[in-house]
């Protein structure tokens, strides 16, 4: 059985750490940093896995929400991380 109160609490925690307004100002390290459990990609891929899974290719999947000034850097960052 689904534990909706727990899922809502997890979503609320995510929104407190990553409000929509933060997406427009995040640094590349905030977006994705190996080993960090506070990065945006960690939250989306793993931290919210009880709400659904989008493992694999997240850098490309979320690329469109990044501020334009980070887009090229994030693709370069992906190639460094994933080859």
N, C-alpha and C positions, 0 to 999 in steps of 0.2 A: 504494500500500500504506500502511496506517495505521501511524504511528509511535507505538505504545503507550507506550514509555518516555518519550517527549517529552510525551505527553498526561498521563501520570501525574505527571510533574514539574511541569507547568503546574497541575494540580489541587492538588498539594501546596503550590505557591507561593500559590495562592489561599487555601487553608486556613490557611496561616501568616499571611497578611495579614488574612483575614476568618474567624477561628474562629467557630463557632456562638455562643459566649458573647458575642462582640462585637455580634451583631445586636440584643441586648436593651438595649445601652447606646449605640448609635451616635447621633451628632448628625445633624441634617438635612443639614448640609454634608458629613458623611462619607457619607451615603446618596447624595446627588446634588449635584454641584457642577460647573457648566459648566467645561470645560477641564481638569478634574482626571483624571489617570490612576490615582488611588488610591481614588476613590469606589467605593462598592458597585455603583452602576449601571454605571459604566464596566467594572468587572471582569465583571459578568454579561453585559452587552451586547456588549462588544468583547474584553476580555481573555481570555475563555474561548471565543471564537468557533470555535476549532479543535475544541472538544468538542460544539458545536451552537450554534444561533443562536436568540435570542429578541428580535431587534431590534424596536423599535417598541412603545410602550405599556408599557414596563417598570415605570414608576411604579405603574401600576394592577396589573400582574401580580404584583408583589412586595409590594404594599401590605399584604397580610394578615400578613406576617411582621414588619412594623414594630411596635415597642412602641406601645401604644394612645395614649400621650401625643404621638406624632409623626404619627398618621394624618391628622388634619385638616390639619396643616401641610403634609404631603407632597402632599395633593390640591391645596391652594392653590398650593404650589410648582409642581406640574405645570401648572396653568392659567397661571401666570406664564411658564413655559418654553415651553409648546406652544400657548398661546392658547385 
